[in-house]
């Protein structure tokens, strides 16, 4: 929340928007939320999913979130119909990114939904540099859409990969799938064939 207005800040708004996007795919299914960072933002999923479970590397005590880091802890987690991982891939060390995608796919019975910043976003959205990797030491590697598709195709054998651009309008509000709008980040939806 912004202390000056009490309104949701950019990070909270954009996180909520990711969960709202995914909620359209998840009614009545079981969901595993990998890297469940902004807890309030996950409410859209919690309301539509039949079963909602979450894991994070540093869960808040008493939150019910399972402590796990992928790919190392994949064996601690139960598979779900859908695995979601929002803005986690770019925080994974480059030598672990492929294994992270493979682990998420192995836990997804039907679908894997990922969001991650686009490497090229800083060119189109300089006002949001801090959120897309510049001066953010937690962003270890971001990928352009074509490379993300290549990674997902290799890591998710038999999966049907769809990339959906996620851009920012003039009010710094994310707009998903807007024609002609450059991607600030990507939603990747990978379905089992």
Long-range contacts (C-beta under 8 A, 24 or more apart in sequence): 10-128, 10-131, 10-172, 11-38, 11-131, 12-38, 12-40, 12-41, 13-173, 13-174, 14-131, 14-174, 15-41, 15-86, 15-87, 16-40, 16-41, 16-43, 16-44, 17-166, 17-174, 17-176, 18-86, 18-87, 18-115, 18-166, 18-187, 19-43, 19-44, 19-45, 19-84, 19-86, 20-44, 21-115, 21-164, 21-166, 21-176, 21-187, 22-82, 22-84, 22-86, 22-113, 22-187, 23-47, 23-48, 25-82, 25-111, 25-113, 25-189, 26-81, 26-82, 29-80, 29-81, 29-82, 29-110, 30-80, 30-81, 30-82, 31-80, 31-81, 31-82, 31-83, 31-84, 32-77, 32-78, 32-79, 32-80, 32-82, 32-83, 32-84, 32-107, 32-108, 33-84, 33-85, 34-70, 34-83, 34-84, 34-85, 34-88, 34-104, 35-85, 35-86, 35-87, 35-88, 35-91, 36-65, 37-86, 37-87, 37-88, 39-63, 45-84, 51-80, 53-77, 53-78, 53-80, 70-99, 70-100, 70-103, 70-104, 71-96, 71-99, 71-100, 71-102, 71-103, 74-103, 74-106, 74-107, 77-107, 78-107, 79-106, 79-107, 79-108, 79-109, 80-107, 80-108, 80-109, 81-108, 81-109, 81-110, 81-111, 82-108, 82-109, 82-110, 82-111, 82-112, 82-113, 83-107, 83-108, 83-111, 83-112, 83-113, 84-112, 84-113, 84-114, 85-112, 85-113, 85-114, 85-115, 86-114, 86-115, 87-115, 87-116, 87-117, 87-185, 88-114, 88-116, 89-114, 89-116, 90-116, 90-117, 90-133, 90-139, 90-140, 90-141, 90-142, 91-138, 91-139, 91-140, 92-140, 93-140, 94-140, 94-141, 97-141, 97-151, 98-151, 98-154, 98-155, 101-151, 101-152, 101-155, 101-156, 102-155, 102-156, 105-155, 105-156, 105-159, 105-190, 108-190, 108-192, 109-192, 110-191, 110-192, 111-189, 111-190, 111-191, 111-192, 112-156, 112-159, 112-188, 112-189, 112-190, 113-187, 113-188, 113-189, 113-190, 114-152, 114-186, 114-187, 114-188, 114-190, 115-166, 115-185, 115-186, 115-187, 115-188, 116-142, 116-143, 116-148, 116-185, 116-186, 116-188, 117-142, 117-184, 117-185, 118-142, 118-143, 118-144, 118-145, 118-165, 118-183, 118-184, 118-185, 118-186, 119-143, 119-144, 119-147, 120-144, 120-182, 120-183, 121-182, 121-183, 121-184, 121-185, 123-182, 124-167, 124-182, 124-184, 125-167, 125-168, 125-182, 125-184, 127-172, 128-168, 128-172, 128-184, 132-184, 132-185, 145-183, 145-186, 148-186, 148-188, 149-188, 152-188, 152-190, 156-190, 158-192, 158-193, 159-190, 159-191, 159-192, 159-193, 160-190, 160-191, 160-192, 160-193, 161-188, 161-189, 161-190, 162-188, 162-189, 162-190, 162-191, 163-187, 163-188, 164-188, 164-189
